[in-house]
Structures are given as C-alpha cells and as structure tokens.
Amino acid sequence: MSAQNKNAITIKTEIDAPVEKVWEYWTRPEHIIKWNNASDDWHTPKAENDFREGGRFTSRMEARDGSVGFDFGGTNNVIKQHEYIEYTLDDDRKVKITFNAHGNTTHVTEIFEAEETNSLELQEKGWQSILDNFKKYAEEKSSA
C-alpha cells in the first residue's frame, strides 16, 4: 500500500506542563515505561530510544497477565527539540508529533497512518488512550 492511500488519524491533548518537561517525559525510556499503555491491564516493561535522527526506538508492550505482547518500534526521521518528532514504524507507517508550547501548557498533536488489521475507530481509541495516559503521567510528574 502506498503512503498516499493510507488513512491518517489525528489525536490531540493539552497538558498542564511546560514543553521542556513534556518533551523529556515523551522521549526518555525511564518515563516511557511508566505511561505507554492504553489500559491498566497492559504495560511497557522495556523501552529504548536512540533519540537522534536515524536512531531506532522500541517499546515492548505486553498484557500484564503475560498472555500477549509485541514490540512497537521504528526509526526517528526528524527531531526539532521541543517542537516536532517524525518517525517511521517498522511496518513503514509514518507518525508525526507536534508539541506547541503555550506558557506552562503544551498542546500535543499526533498524526499516524492507520494499519489495515484493526478498524480506524479502534486505532484512534487505542492511540488516544495512550496519549491520555501520557497526559496524566506528565501532569502528575510535573506537579510533584
């Protein structure tokens, strides 16, 4: 499937934390393992991020009961500190994330190309749940 035929899904959130902190929590593995799940019955026991253009990242996502798991990974293509990240997933889908600072608030917009296995609605819900979990983590961590 060519890139122009892929459906793009957009998700957003507004985080009550400065962009510098949001950026740190988004990109550093010791934080990723604490927020990267769509529901409480999943977790990310391991994450790696060679955070440079051309660097690889991977997160091991697993059901807490051990019944299923998968590696979510790809390559960082474009990084503009505190503003923008673009990467390509291992299945060739593109993801673009924009961080917009508004004082001590950060707007995060994520646009990703949908895969063909699950419905668009299910994918949007899952990715939005992870983004919502990130918002909760970033706000709690930032206010501590």
N, C-alpha and C positions, 0 to 999 in steps of 0.2 A: 504494500500500500504506500503510495507516495505521500509526502508530507502535506501537500495541498488538499488531499482527500480526508485527512484526519480531522476529527471533531475536536475543537478546543473547548475546554471547560475553564471557567474563571471562578475563583473563590477569593473571599476577602475577609479581613478582620481589622479592627482598630485596637491597638494595645496601649494601655496606660503605662508606658515606659519609654525612656529615651532610646533613640535609634541605635546608639552605641551598645547599649545593653541587649536590645532585641537582636542585633547582629551577632553578638557574642553567643547568646543562647541558641540561636539558629545554626551556627556554624561549628561549634566546638563539641566533639564527641561526648565529653563528660556531661554535657547538657542534653544532647540529642537523645541519649538513652533514657532520660527522665521524662520526656514529653512525646516521643514519637510512637504513639499508638492511637487508634481510632476508638477503642473502648477499653474498659478496665480489665477485660479478660485476655488482652494482648499486651505484649511488652517488647522492648528492644534491648536484649541483653548485651549486644555488642554493636558499636558504631566506629567507623574510621572515616576520616576526611582529610585527604591531602589537599588542603584548601588553597589551591592556586590554579590558574588557567592551565588546563591539560591534566590536572591532578584527578585521581579517582576517589570516589567515596563509596561506602557501602554500609548498610544497616541491616542487621539480622533481626527480622520481625517474626515473633513466634506467639502462638497461643500459650497462655500461662500454664495450661494443663499438659503442654508438650505434644498435643495431638497433630499440630501442623505448624509449618514455618517456612519462610522464604527469605532470600537475600534481595534487598532493594538497593540497586547500585547504578553507577554511571560515571560520567566524566564531566568535570566543571569546564565550561567553554568560555564564559565571560564573567568576570568578577569586577564590580565597581564598588569599592568599600563603602559600606553604609547606605548603598543605593540600589544595587541590582546584582542578581545572580542568574545565569543561564546555564543549564546543563542538559546533557543528552543521556537518557536512561539506556541501560544495556539492551533494551529491545528497540532502540532507535527513536523513541518518542522524545520530544523536546519539552522542557519546563522552563518557564521564565518567572522570576520572583522580583517584585519591586518593593522597596522599602522607602516610604515617604515620611520624613520627619515633620512633625507639626508641634514644635515646642517639646514638651515631655510626653507626647503621644506619637505613636508610629502606626501608620497605615501600611498593612502588608497585603499585596495583591499577588496571587499565584495563578498562572495560566499554564495548563498542561494539556498535552494531546492525549485523548482518550485511547484506551486499548479496546480490543474488539470482543473480549470474553464477557465482560460484565456490562450491564446497562449504563447509559450515561448518568442516569439518576443515582444509581448505586455508587458509581465512581465519584460523582460530585459529593454525595453524602459522606463517603469514607474519607476523602481528602479534606473536606470541610471539618469533619470531626477531629482529624489530626491537627488542623490549623487552630481549632477551638481549644484543643488540649494544650497546644503551644502557647496560646494567649493566656490561659490560666496559669501555666508554669511561669511564663515571663513576668506576669504581673505579681504573682506571689513572691518570686525570687527578687524582683526589683524593689519591692516594698519591704523586704526583710532587712 
